[in-house]
């Protein structure tokens, strides 16, 4: 009799364990209401495999206030929707009537306390607009005039890819938005490129892998190490040496396979031509990272150009910014099969001090975009 009781108890305990495990692994529907999810691994939808199967249908683009009005271009706020939330951004538009290529510009980290639309992209975007490109730079959720970001730090990270993919899918509605407010420039409906700096480079590579599209993409000092090392690398410069961040990552890895969220595992899916620029003295993104990335891409027979600038730093503000911009625009025009504008302005660029990330002090902290975002969310300290 004792053996039967013990056996029954063991079976009951085993049943509880199996049940708990099943609950953790599955979507559970509440019997109290139709379709109510009690527990779900919500971040599964952001694995690269899941995103590759997702539909990004896009939506309307709304053009807002004029931010800057110059002789050859104007800058406007614009808005679009990402999964029911409003995202703002900055558009630079040539004034001359005509059909132009569009470049999606993806910035790196920017401090929310000092952020305004265009930080990290406006300088390059203005120059591109002067030379025959329309540029669109999304602010991302929680920045600019966008709606608030989700409370889950990891979901906030993964939504950056979704944001860019939804913007790309919305480009088909750009001309209607331009026409609505009487602007003469138009998207040529054919030529679309991507530009990314720092963590924006990692986002750009992720977008290429998820979409499988051939958007010509220029990357300036892209963060290119595997996830989650790419965020843990920067923890030596924060007060708790990354303790809180390591906990966030550890909690994530309890429920999810991090390998399914690392872009380095999906480089085979890239079909786009790439141009990569790297500073030899960059402390935020070491040159060896880009060396390894380029070597891997070439081993996979991807189309990639690589330029290294000895002594140059993360923001390319030590004398090479003009050259990097010239090579970037030449790259786009090569793939768009158009011609560079020839003018004295293009040759001399008339460029003020570069401000890729708002202020050079931001990047000097050697803190990555996601890592700082996590710090911000978990309030390790209030201001970096």
KOLTILUM-36629 format. One record per residue: z, y, x of N, C-alpha, C in turn; residue number from 1; residue in one letter. Coordinates in steps of 0.2 Angstrom, whole numbers. Layout:
N
{r {Z Y X} {Z Y X} {Z Y X} NUM "A"}
...
***
This chain:
384
{r {0 -6 4} {0 0 0} {0 6 4} 1 "X"}
{r {4 6 10} {4 12 14} {-2 13 17} 2 "X"}
{r {-6 8 19} {-12 9 22} {-17 12 17} 3 "X"}
{r {-17 10 11} {-21 13 6} {-20 20 5} 4 "X"}
{r {-13 22 5} {-11 29 5} {-14 33 11} 5 "X"}
{r {-13 31 17} {-15 34 23} {-23 35 23} 6 "X"}
{r {-26 29 21} {-34 30 20} {-36 35 15} 7 "X"}
{r {-33 35 10} {-34 40 5} {-33 47 7} 8 "X"}
{r {-28 48 11} {-26 55 14} {-32 57 19} 9 "X"}
{r {-33 52 23} {-39 53 28} {-45 55 25} 10 "X"}
{r {-47 51 20} {-53 53 16} {-53 60 13} 11 "X"}
{r {-47 62 10} {-47 68 7} {-47 74 12} 12 "X"}
{r {-44 73 18} {-44 78 23} {-51 78 26} 13 "X"}
{r {-55 73 27} {-61 73 29} {-66 76 24} 14 "X"}
{r {-65 75 18} {-69 79 13} {-68 86 13} 15 "X"}
{r {-62 88 14} {-60 96 15} {-64 99 21} 16 "X"}
{r {-64 95 26} {-67 97 33} {-74 98 31} 17 "X"}
{r {-77 93 28} {-85 93 27} {-86 98 22} 18 "X"}
{r {-82 99 17} {-83 104 12} {-83 111 15} 19 "X"}
{r {-78 113 20} {-77 119 23} {-84 120 27} 20 "X"}
{r {-85 115 31} {-91 116 35} {-98 117 31} 21 "X"}
{r {-98 114 26} {-104 115 21} {-104 122 19} 22 "X"}
{r {-98 125 17} {-98 131 14} {-100 136 20} 23 "X"}
{r {-98 135 26} {-100 140 31} {-107 140 33} 24 "X"}
{r {-110 134 32} {-117 133 34} {-122 135 28} 25 "X"}
{r {-120 135 22} {-124 136 16} {-123 142 12} 26 "X"}
{r {-128 144 8} {-127 149 3} {-123 146 -3} 27 "X"}
{r {-118 149 -5} {-114 146 -10} {-114 150 -17} 28 "X"}
{r {-116 148 -22} {-117 151 -28} {-111 151 -33} 29 "X"}
{r {-108 156 -35} {-102 157 -39} {-104 154 -46} 30 "X"}
{r {-99 149 -48} {-100 147 -55} {-98 152 -60} 31 "X"}
{r {-95 158 -58} {-93 163 -62} {-98 168 -64} 32 "X"}
{r {-104 168 -60} {-109 172 -62} {-116 170 -59} 33 "X"}
{r {-121 171 -62} {-128 169 -60} {-130 172 -53} 34 "X"}
{r {-131 168 -48} {-134 171 -42} {-130 175 -38} 35 "X"}
{r {-123 174 -39} {-119 178 -34} {-117 174 -28} 36 "X"}
{r {-119 177 -22} {-118 174 -16} {-110 175 -14} 37 "X"}
{r {-107 169 -13} {-100 170 -11} {-99 171 -3} 38 "X"}
{r {-104 167 0} {-104 167 7} {-111 165 10} 39 "X"}
{r {-113 169 15} {-119 168 17} {-120 170 24} 40 "X"}
{r {-124 166 28} {-125 169 35} {-131 174 35} 41 "X"}
{r {-129 180 33} {-134 185 32} {-138 187 37} 42 "X"}
{r {-136 186 44} {-140 188 49} {-145 183 51} 43 "X"}
{r {-146 177 48} {-151 172 49} {-158 175 47} 44 "X"}
{r {-158 180 43} {-164 183 41} {-167 188 47} 45 "X"}
{r {-163 189 52} {-165 193 57} {-167 189 64} 46 "X"}
{r {-167 183 63} {-169 179 69} {-177 180 70} 47 "X"}
{r {-179 179 76} {-186 181 77} {-191 176 73} 48 "X"}
{r {-189 170 72} {-193 166 68} {-193 168 61} 49 "X"}
{r {-187 170 58} {-187 172 51} {-191 179 50} 50 "X"}
{r {-190 183 55} {-194 190 54} {-201 189 55} 51 "X"}
{r {-203 184 59} {-211 182 59} {-214 180 53} 52 "X"}
{r {-209 177 48} {-212 175 42} {-210 180 36} 53 "X"}
{r {-207 186 38} {-206 191 33} {-212 195 31} 54 "X"}
{r {-212 198 25} {-217 202 23} {-214 210 24} 55 "X"}
{r {-218 214 27} {-217 221 28} {-222 225 24} 56 "X"}
{r {-221 227 18} {-226 229 14} {-227 237 15} 57 "X"}
{r {-222 240 17} {-222 247 18} {-221 251 12} 58 "X"}
{r {-222 258 12} {-221 262 6} {-224 269 7} 59 "X"}
{r {-222 273 3} {-224 280 4} {-221 284 10} 60 "X"}
{r {-224 288 12} {-222 293 17} {-221 300 14} 61 "X"}
{r {-216 303 15} {-215 310 13} {-214 315 19} 62 "X"}
{r {-218 320 19} {-217 325 24} {-213 331 22} 63 "X"}
{r {-208 333 26} {-203 338 25} {-204 344 28} 64 "X"}
{r {-199 347 31} {-199 354 33} {-203 354 40} 65 "X"}
{r {-206 360 41} {-209 361 48} {-203 363 53} 66 "X"}
{r {-203 359 58} {-198 360 64} {-201 365 69} 67 "X"}
{r {-207 364 71} {-210 368 76} {-217 370 74} 68 "X"}
{r {-219 376 75} {-226 378 74} {-229 381 80} 69 "X"}
{r {-234 378 83} {-237 380 89} {-245 381 88} 70 "X"}
{r {-248 384 93} {-255 385 92} {-259 379 91} 71 "X"}
{r {-258 373 94} {-262 367 94} {-259 362 90} 72 "X"}
{r {-252 362 88} {-249 357 85} {-243 360 81} 73 "X"}
{r {-241 356 76} {-235 357 72} {-231 351 72} 74 "X"}
{r {-224 352 71} {-219 346 71} {-216 347 64} 75 "X"}
{r {-216 341 61} {-213 340 54} {-208 335 54} 76 "X"}
{r {-203 336 49} {-199 330 47} {-203 326 43} 77 "X"}
{r {-202 319 43} {-205 315 38} {-200 309 36} 78 "X"}
{r {-201 306 30} {-196 301 28} {-200 295 25} 79 "X"}
{r {-197 289 26} {-200 283 23} {-194 279 21} 80 "X"}
{r {-195 273 18} {-190 269 16} {-189 262 19} 81 "X"}
{r {-183 260 21} {-182 253 24} {-177 249 20} 82 "X"}
{r {-180 245 16} {-175 240 12} {-171 245 7} 83 "X"}
{r {-174 249 4} {-170 253 -1} {-166 259 2} 84 "X"}
{r {-167 260 9} {-163 266 12} {-168 271 15} 85 "X"}
{r {-166 277 15} {-171 282 17} {-170 283 25} 86 "X"}
{r {-175 283 29} {-175 284 36} {-179 291 37} 87 "X"}
{r {-177 295 41} {-180 301 43} {-183 300 50} 88 "X"}
{r {-188 305 52} {-191 305 58} {-194 311 60} 89 "X"}
{r {-197 312 66} {-201 318 68} {-208 316 69} 90 "X"}
{r {-213 320 66} {-220 319 67} {-223 325 70} 91 "X"}
{r {-227 324 75} {-231 329 79} {-238 328 77} 92 "X"}
{r {-241 334 75} {-248 333 72} {-252 339 75} 93 "X"}
{r {-258 337 77} {-263 342 79} {-265 346 74} 94 "X"}
{r {-266 352 75} {-269 357 70} {-276 357 68} 95 "X"}
{r {-280 355 73} {-287 355 72} {-289 349 67} 96 "X"}
{r {-293 351 62} {-295 345 57} {-299 340 61} 97 "X"}
{r {-297 334 59} {-301 328 62} {-297 322 61} 98 "X"}
{r {-300 316 63} {-296 310 63} {-293 308 70} 99 "X"}
{r {-287 306 70} {-284 305 76} {-280 298 76} 100 "X"}
{r {-279 295 82} {-275 289 83} {-267 291 81} 101 "X"}
{r {-264 286 79} {-256 287 78} {-253 283 84} 102 "X"}
{r {-247 286 86} {-243 283 91} {-236 283 88} 103 "X"}
{r {-233 277 87} {-226 276 85} {-222 277 91} 104 "X"}
{r {-217 281 91} {-213 283 97} {-206 280 96} 105 "X"}
{r {-203 276 100} {-197 273 99} {-192 275 105} 106 "X"}
{r {-187 279 104} {-183 281 109} {-178 276 111} 107 "X"}
{r {-174 278 116} {-168 274 118} {-162 277 115} 108 "X"}
{r {-156 276 118} {-150 278 115} {-149 285 115} 109 "X"}
{r {-146 288 110} {-145 295 109} {-138 295 106} 110 "X"}
{r {-134 300 108} {-127 301 105} {-127 304 98} 111 "X"}
{r {-124 301 93} {-125 303 87} {-122 310 86} 112 "X"}
{r {-117 312 90} {-113 318 90} {-118 324 91} 113 "X"}
{r {-123 323 95} {-128 328 97} {-135 327 95} 114 "X"}
{r {-136 322 91} {-143 320 90} {-146 324 84} 115 "X"}
{r {-152 325 85} {-157 328 80} {-163 325 81} 116 "X"}
{r {-167 325 75} {-174 322 75} {-178 324 81} 117 "X"}
{r {-181 319 85} {-185 320 90} {-182 320 97} 118 "X"}
{r {-175 319 97} {-172 318 104} {-174 311 107} 119 "X"}
{r {-177 312 113} {-179 306 116} {-187 305 116} 120 "X"}
{r {-190 309 111} {-197 308 110} {-201 314 110} 121 "X"}
{r {-198 320 108} {-201 326 106} {-206 329 112} 122 "X"}
{r {-203 329 118} {-207 332 123} {-214 328 124} 123 "X"}
{r {-213 322 125} {-220 318 125} {-224 318 119} 124 "X"}
{r {-221 318 113} {-224 318 107} {-228 325 106} 125 "X"}
{r {-225 330 108} {-229 337 108} {-235 337 113} 126 "X"}
{r {-234 334 119} {-240 334 123} {-245 330 120} 127 "X"}
{r {-243 324 117} {-248 320 115} {-252 323 109} 128 "X"}
{r {-248 327 105} {-252 330 99} {-256 336 102} 129 "X"}
{r {-255 339 107} {-259 344 110} {-266 340 113} 130 "X"}
{r {-265 334 114} {-271 330 117} {-274 325 112} 131 "X"}
{r {-273 326 106} {-277 322 101} {-274 316 98} 132 "X"}
{r {-267 316 98} {-263 310 95} {-259 313 89} 133 "X"}
{r {-258 309 84} {-252 310 79} {-247 306 82} 134 "X"}
{r {-241 308 82} {-235 304 84} {-230 304 79} 135 "X"}
{r {-227 298 78} {-221 297 73} {-216 294 76} 136 "X"}
{r {-210 297 76} {-204 295 79} {-198 294 74} 137 "X"}
{r {-197 287 72} {-191 286 68} {-184 288 71} 138 "X"}
{r {-180 290 66} {-173 292 69} {-169 286 69} 139 "X"}
{r {-170 281 64} {-166 275 63} {-160 277 58} 140 "X"}
{r {-158 272 55} {-152 273 50} {-146 275 54} 141 "X"}
{r {-142 280 51} {-137 283 54} {-138 289 58} 142 "X"}
{r {-145 290 59} {-147 296 64} {-151 301 60} 143 "X"}
{r {-151 307 62} {-155 312 59} {-153 313 51} 144 "X"}
{r {-158 313 47} {-156 314 40} {-157 307 36} 145 "X"}
{r {-156 302 40} {-157 295 37} {-151 293 33} 146 "X"}
{r {-151 288 29} {-145 285 26} {-141 282 31} 147 "X"}
{r {-135 281 29} {-130 278 33} {-132 271 35} 148 "X"}
{r {-130 269 42} {-132 262 44} {-127 257 41} 149 "X"}
{r {-129 251 41} {-124 246 39} {-118 245 43} 150 "X"}
{r {-112 243 40} {-106 242 44} {-106 237 49} 151 "X"}
{r {-110 232 49} {-111 226 53} {-115 229 59} 152 "X"}
{r {-112 229 65} {-115 231 71} {-122 227 73} 153 "X"}
{r {-121 221 72} {-127 217 74} {-133 218 69} 154 "X"}
{r {-131 218 63} {-136 220 58} {-140 226 59} 155 "X"}
{r {-136 231 61} {-138 238 63} {-143 237 69} 156 "X"}
{r {-142 233 74} {-146 232 79} {-153 229 77} 157 "X"}
{r {-152 224 73} {-158 220 71} {-163 224 66} 158 "X"}
{r {-160 229 62} {-163 233 58} {-168 238 61} 159 "X"}
{r {-167 239 68} {-171 243 71} {-178 240 71} 160 "X"}
{r {-179 234 72} {-185 231 72} {-189 231 65} 161 "X"}
{r {-185 230 60} {-187 230 53} {-189 238 52} 162 "X"}
{r {-186 242 54} {-187 249 53} {-194 251 56} 163 "X"}
{r {-196 249 62} {-202 250 65} {-208 247 61} 164 "X"}
{r {-206 240 60} {-211 236 56} {-213 239 49} 165 "X"}
{r {-208 242 46} {-209 245 39} {-213 252 40} 166 "X"}
{r {-211 255 45} {-215 262 47} {-223 260 48} 167 "X"}
{r {-224 255 52} {-231 253 54} {-234 251 47} 168 "X"}
{r {-231 247 43} {-234 245 36} {-235 251 32} 169 "X"}
{r {-231 257 33} {-232 263 28} {-237 267 31} 170 "X"}
{r {-240 266 37} {-245 271 40} {-251 271 35} 171 "X"}
{r {-252 266 31} {-258 266 27} {-258 272 22} 172 "X"}
{r {-252 274 21} {-250 280 16} {-250 287 19} 173 "X"}
{r {-251 287 26} {-250 293 29} {-255 299 27} 174 "X"}
{r {-261 297 26} {-266 302 25} {-265 305 18} 175 "X"}
{r {-262 301 13} {-261 304 6} {-255 309 7} 176 "X"}
{r {-250 307 11} {-245 312 12} {-247 319 16} 177 "X"}
{r {-252 318 20} {-255 324 24} {-259 328 19} 178 "X"}
{r {-263 325 15} {-267 328 10} {-263 332 5} 179 "X"}
{r {-257 329 3} {-253 331 -2} {-250 338 -1} 180 "X"}
{r {-249 340 6} {-247 346 8} {-252 351 11} 181 "X"}
{r {-258 348 11} {-264 353 13} {-265 353 20} 182 "X"}
{r {-263 347 24} {-264 347 31} {-271 344 32} 183 "X"}
{r {-274 346 38} {-281 344 39} {-282 338 43} 184 "X"}
{r {-277 337 48} {-277 331 52} {-276 325 48} 185 "X"}
{r {-280 319 50} {-279 313 47} {-278 307 52} 186 "X"}
{r {-275 302 50} {-275 296 54} {-282 293 53} 187 "X"}
{r {-285 290 59} {-292 288 59} {-292 281 56} 188 "X"}
{r {-286 278 53} {-286 272 50} {-288 265 54} 189 "X"}
{r {-288 267 61} {-290 261 65} {-285 260 71} 190 "X"}
{r {-284 266 74} {-281 266 81} {-273 267 80} 191 "X"}
{r {-269 262 82} {-262 263 81} {-259 260 88} 192 "X"}
{r {-255 264 91} {-251 262 97} {-244 263 97} 193 "X"}
{r {-240 260 102} {-233 261 102} {-231 263 109} 194 "X"}
{r {-226 267 109} {-223 270 115} {-215 268 114} 195 "X"}
{r {-212 266 120} {-205 264 119} {-202 266 126} 196 "X"}
{r {-196 269 126} {-192 271 132} {-185 267 132} 197 "X"}
{r {-183 264 137} {-177 261 138} {-176 256 132} 198 "X"}
{r {-170 256 128} {-169 251 123} {-175 251 118} 199 "X"}
{r {-178 257 117} {-184 258 113} {-190 253 116} 200 "X"}
{r {-190 252 122} {-195 247 125} {-193 240 123} 201 "X"}
{r {-187 238 122} {-185 232 120} {-187 231 112} 202 "X"}
{r {-186 236 108} {-188 236 101} {-195 235 101} 203 "X"}
{r {-199 239 105} {-206 238 105} {-209 231 106} 204 "X"}
{r {-206 228 111} {-208 221 113} {-206 217 107} 205 "X"}
{r {-201 218 104} {-199 214 98} {-204 214 93} 206 "X"}
{r {-206 221 91} {-210 222 86} {-217 218 87} 207 "X"}
{r {-219 218 94} {-226 215 95} {-225 207 94} 208 "X"}
{r {-219 205 96} {-218 197 95} {-218 195 88} 209 "X"}
{r {-214 199 84} {-213 198 77} {-220 199 73} 210 "X"}
{r {-224 204 75} {-230 205 71} {-236 201 73} 211 "X"}
{r {-236 200 80} {-242 197 83} {-248 201 83} 212 "X"}
{r {-247 208 82} {-253 212 82} {-254 215 89} 213 "X"}
{r {-260 218 90} {-263 220 96} {-262 228 97} 214 "X"}
{r {-257 230 95} {-256 238 96} {-255 239 104} 215 "X"}
{r {-259 243 107} {-258 245 114} {-251 248 115} 216 "X"}
{r {-247 246 119} {-240 248 120} {-239 250 127} 217 "X"}
{r {-236 256 128} {-234 259 134} {-226 259 134} 218 "X"}
{r {-223 256 139} {-216 255 140} {-213 259 146} 219 "X"}
{r {-209 263 145} {-205 267 150} {-198 264 152} 220 "X"}
{r {-197 261 157} {-191 258 159} {-188 254 153} 221 "X"}
{r {-191 249 151} {-189 245 145} {-183 241 147} 222 "X"}
{r {-178 240 143} {-173 235 143} {-176 229 142} 223 "X"}
{r {-175 224 147} {-179 218 146} {-175 211 148} 224 "X"}
{r {-169 212 148} {-165 206 150} {-163 202 143} 225 "X"}
{r {-162 196 143} {-160 192 137} {-154 195 133} 226 "X"}
{r {-154 194 127} {-149 195 123} {-144 189 123} 227 "X"}
{r {-137 190 124} {-134 196 123} {-132 200 130} 228 "X"}
{r {-135 197 136} {-133 200 142} {-136 207 143} 229 "X"}
{r {-141 208 139} {-144 215 139} {-139 220 137} 230 "X"}
{r {-134 218 133} {-129 223 131} {-123 223 135} 231 "X"}
{r {-121 217 137} {-115 216 141} {-115 219 148} 232 "X"}
{r {-121 219 150} {-123 222 157} {-119 229 158} 233 "X"}
{r {-119 233 153} {-116 240 154} {-109 241 153} 234 "X"}
{r {-105 235 152} {-98 236 150} {-94 238 156} 235 "X"}
{r {-96 238 162} {-91 240 167} {-90 248 167} 236 "X"}
{r {-93 252 164} {-92 259 163} {-88 261 157} 237 "X"}
{r {-85 257 153} {-81 259 148} {-74 257 149} 238 "X"}
{r {-70 261 145} {-62 260 147} {-59 253 146} 239 "X"}
{r {-62 249 141} {-59 242 141} {-63 237 144} 240 "X"}
{r {-68 239 148} {-72 235 152} {-76 230 148} 241 "X"}
{r {-77 232 142} {-81 228 137} {-77 223 133} 242 "X"}
{r {-71 223 133} {-67 218 129} {-69 218 122} 243 "X"}
{r {-69 223 119} {-70 224 112} {-77 221 110} 244 "X"}
{r {-82 223 115} {-89 221 114} {-90 214 115} 245 "X"}
{r {-86 211 120} {-87 204 121} {-84 200 115} 246 "X"}
{r {-79 203 111} {-77 199 105} {-82 200 100} 247 "X"}
{r {-85 205 99} {-91 206 94} {-96 201 95} 248 "X"}
{r {-98 200 102} {-103 195 103} {-101 188 102} 249 "X"}
{r {-94 187 104} {-92 180 103} {-91 178 96} 250 "X"}
{r {-89 183 92} {-89 181 85} {-96 180 82} 251 "X"}
{r {-101 184 84} {-108 182 82} {-110 175 84} 252 "X"}
{r {-108 173 90} {-111 167 93} {-107 161 90} 253 "X"}
{r {-102 162 86} {-98 157 83} {-103 154 77} 254 "X"}
{r {-106 159 74} {-110 157 68} {-118 157 69} 255 "X"}
{r {-120 160 75} {-127 160 76} {-129 158 83} 256 "X"}
{r {-135 156 84} {-138 154 90} {-141 160 93} 257 "X"}
{r {-138 163 98} {-141 169 101} {-148 169 104} 258 "X"}
{r {-150 163 106} {-156 162 109} {-162 163 104} 259 "X"}
{r {-160 163 97} {-165 164 92} {-165 172 91} 260 "X"}
{r {-161 176 94} {-161 183 93} {-163 187 100} 261 "X"}
{r {-166 183 105} {-167 186 111} {-175 186 112} 262 "X"}
{r {-177 192 113} {-185 193 113} {-188 189 119} 263 "X"}
{r {-184 188 124} {-187 185 130} {-189 178 129} 264 "X"}
{r {-187 175 123} {-189 168 121} {-196 168 117} 265 "X"}
{r {-199 174 116} {-204 174 112} {-210 178 115} 266 "X"}
{r {-210 179 121} {-215 183 125} {-222 180 124} 267 "X"}
{r {-223 173 122} {-229 170 121} {-233 173 115} 268 "X"}
{r {-229 176 111} {-232 179 104} {-235 186 105} 269 "X"}
{r {-234 189 111} {-237 195 112} {-245 195 114} 270 "X"}
{r {-248 199 110} {-256 199 110} {-258 206 113} 271 "X"}
{r {-254 211 112} {-256 217 114} {-256 219 121} 272 "X"}
{r {-261 223 123} {-261 226 130} {-255 230 131} 273 "X"}
{r {-252 230 137} {-246 233 139} {-247 237 145} 274 "X"}
{r {-243 243 146} {-243 247 152} {-235 248 153} 275 "X"}
{r {-233 247 159} {-226 247 160} {-225 252 166} 276 "X"}
{r {-220 257 165} {-218 262 170} {-211 261 172} 277 "X"}
{r {-209 261 179} {-203 259 181} {-201 264 187} 278 "X"}
{r {-195 267 187} {-193 271 192} {-189 267 197} 279 "X"}
{r {-191 268 204} {-188 264 209} {-180 265 210} 280 "X"}
{r {-178 271 208} {-171 272 208} {-167 272 202} 281 "X"}
{r {-170 269 197} {-167 269 190} {-161 264 190} 282 "X"}
{r {-155 267 189} {-149 264 188} {-147 261 181} 283 "X"}
{r {-150 263 176} {-149 261 170} {-153 254 168} 284 "X"}
{r {-159 254 170} {-164 248 170} {-166 247 177} 285 "X"}
{r {-163 243 181} {-165 241 188} {-172 239 188} 286 "X"}
{r {-175 241 194} {-182 239 195} {-183 232 194} 287 "X"}
{r {-179 228 197} {-180 220 197} {-180 218 190} 288 "X"}
{r {-178 221 185} {-179 219 178} {-186 219 176} 289 "X"}
{r {-189 225 177} {-196 226 175} {-201 222 180} 290 "X"}
{r {-199 221 186} {-202 216 191} {-203 209 188} 291 "X"}
{r {-197 207 185} {-197 200 182} {-201 200 176} 292 "X"}
{r {-200 205 172} {-204 205 165} {-211 205 167} 293 "X"}
{r {-214 209 171} {-221 209 173} {-223 202 175} 294 "X"}
{r {-219 199 180} {-221 193 183} {-221 188 177} 295 "X"}
{r {-217 188 173} {-217 183 167} {-223 184 163} 296 "X"}
{r {-224 190 161} {-230 192 157} {-236 189 160} 297 "X"}
{r {-237 191 167} {-243 188 170} {-244 181 170} 298 "X"}
{r {-238 177 171} {-238 170 171} {-241 168 164} 299 "X"}
{r {-239 171 159} {-241 169 152} {-248 172 151} 300 "X"}
{r {-252 175 156} {-258 178 155} {-259 184 150} 301 "X"}
{r {-254 188 150} {-254 194 146} {-257 199 149} 302 "X"}
{r {-260 204 146} {-263 210 148} {-258 215 150} 303 "X"}
{r {-257 216 156} {-251 221 158} {-253 225 164} 304 "X"}
{r {-252 232 164} {-253 236 170} {-245 238 172} 305 "X"}
{r {-244 239 178} {-237 240 180} {-237 245 186} 306 "X"}
{r {-233 251 184} {-233 256 189} {-226 257 191} 307 "X"}
{r {-224 257 198} {-217 259 200} {-218 265 204} 308 "X"}
{r {-213 270 203} {-212 276 206} {-206 276 210} 309 "X"}
{r {-207 276 217} {-201 276 221} {-197 282 221} 310 "X"}
{r {-191 281 221} {-186 287 220} {-185 290 213} 311 "X"}
{r {-189 287 208} {-189 290 202} {-183 287 198} 312 "X"}
{r {-180 290 193} {-174 288 189} {-176 287 182} 313 "X"}
{r {-171 285 178} {-173 283 171} {-177 287 167} 314 "X"}
{r {-176 294 167} {-179 298 163} {-186 301 166} 315 "X"}
{r {-188 299 172} {-194 301 175} {-194 308 176} 316 "X"}
{r {-188 311 178} {-188 318 179} {-187 321 186} 317 "X"}
{r {-189 316 191} {-189 318 198} {-196 320 201} 318 "X"}
{r {-200 322 196} {-207 324 199} {-213 320 197} 319 "X"}
{r {-211 314 193} {-217 310 191} {-219 310 184} 320 "X"}
{r {-215 314 180} {-216 314 172} {-223 316 170} 321 "X"}
{r {-226 321 174} {-233 322 172} {-238 317 173} 322 "X"}
{r {-237 313 179} {-241 308 181} {-240 302 176} 323 "X"}
{r {-234 300 174} {-233 295 169} {-236 296 162} 324 "X"}
{r {-235 303 160} {-238 305 154} {-246 304 154} 325 "X"}
{r {-249 306 160} {-256 306 160} {-259 299 160} 326 "X"}
{r {-255 294 164} {-257 287 164} {-256 284 157} 327 "X"}
{r {-251 286 153} {-249 284 147} {-255 286 142} 328 "X"}
{r {-257 292 142} {-262 294 137} {-269 291 139} 329 "X"}
{r {-270 290 146} {-277 287 148} {-277 280 145} 330 "X"}
{r {-271 277 146} {-271 270 143} {-272 269 136} 331 "X"}
{r {-270 274 132} {-271 273 125} {-279 275 123} 332 "X"}
{r {-281 280 127} {-288 281 126} {-293 276 128} 333 "X"}
{r {-291 272 133} {-295 267 135} {-295 261 130} 334 "X"}
{r {-290 260 127} {-290 255 122} {-292 257 115} 335 "X"}
{r {-292 264 114} {-294 267 108} {-302 268 108} 336 "X"}
{r {-304 268 114} {-312 269 115} {-313 276 113} 337 "X"}
{r {-309 281 115} {-310 288 114} {-310 291 121} 338 "X"}
{r {-311 298 121} {-311 301 127} {-305 306 128} 339 "X"}
{r {-302 307 134} {-297 312 135} {-300 319 134} 340 "X"}
{r {-296 323 131} {-298 330 130} {-298 333 137} 341 "X"}
{r {-303 337 139} {-303 340 145} {-302 348 145} 342 "X"}
{r {-296 350 148} {-294 357 147} {-289 358 153} 343 "X"}
{r {-289 364 155} {-284 366 160} {-277 364 158} 344 "X"}
{r {-276 365 151} {-269 363 149} {-267 356 150} 345 "X"}
{r {-272 352 149} {-271 344 150} {-270 343 158} 346 "X"}
{r {-273 347 162} {-273 345 169} {-266 348 172} 347 "X"}
{r {-263 353 169} {-257 356 172} {-251 354 167} 348 "X"}
{r {-253 352 161} {-248 350 156} {-243 355 154} 349 "X"}
{r {-242 360 157} {-237 366 155} {-231 363 152} 350 "X"}
{r {-228 358 156} {-222 355 154} {-215 358 156} 351 "X"}
{r {-211 359 151} {-204 361 153} {-200 355 156} 352 "X"}
{r {-194 356 157} {-190 351 160} {-190 345 155} 353 "X"}
{r {-191 339 157} {-191 333 153} {-185 332 150} 354 "X"}
{r {-185 330 144} {-178 328 140} {-179 322 136} 355 "X"}
{r {-181 317 139} {-182 310 136} {-176 308 131} 356 "X"}
{r {-170 309 134} {-164 307 130} {-160 313 128} 357 "X"}
{r {-162 318 127} {-158 324 125} {-155 328 130} 358 "X"}
{r {-151 324 134} {-149 327 141} {-148 322 146} 359 "X"}
{r {-149 323 152} {-149 318 157} {-142 315 158} 360 "X"}
{r {-137 319 155} {-130 316 156} {-129 310 151} 361 "X"}
{r {-133 309 146} {-133 303 142} {-134 297 146} 362 "X"}
{r {-140 297 149} {-142 291 153} {-138 290 159} 363 "X"}
{r {-135 295 162} {-131 294 168} {-125 290 167} 364 "X"}
{r {-123 289 161} {-117 285 159} {-119 277 160} 365 "X"}
{r {-125 275 161} {-127 268 161} {-125 264 155} 366 "X"}
{r {-125 267 149} {-123 263 143} {-130 262 139} 367 "X"}
{r {-131 256 137} {-137 254 133} {-136 256 126} 368 "X"}
{r {-142 256 123} {-142 259 116} {-137 255 111} 369 "X"}
{r {-138 248 111} {-134 244 107} {-127 244 109} 370 "X"}
{r {-126 244 115} {-119 243 117} {-115 250 115} 371 "X"}
{r {-118 256 116} {-115 262 114} {-114 262 106} 372 "X"}
{r {-119 259 103} {-119 259 96} {-113 255 93} 373 "X"}
{r {-112 249 97} {-106 245 95} {-99 249 97} 374 "X"}
{r {-99 252 102} {-93 256 104} {-92 261 98} 375 "X"}
{r {-97 264 96} {-97 269 91} {-94 266 85} 376 "X"}
{r {-96 261 83} {-94 257 77} {-87 255 77} 377 "X"}
{r {-85 252 82} {-78 250 83} {-73 255 86} 378 "X"}
{r {-76 261 87} {-72 266 89} {-67 265 95} 379 "X"}
{r {-70 262 100} {-67 260 106} {-64 267 109} 380 "X"}
{r {-69 272 109} {-67 279 110} {-72 283 106} 381 "X"}
{r {-69 289 105} {-73 293 100} {-79 297 103} 382 "X"}
{r {-79 298 109} {-85 302 112} {-86 300 119} 383 "X"}
{r {-93 298 120} {-94 296 127} {-97 303 131} 384 "X"}
***
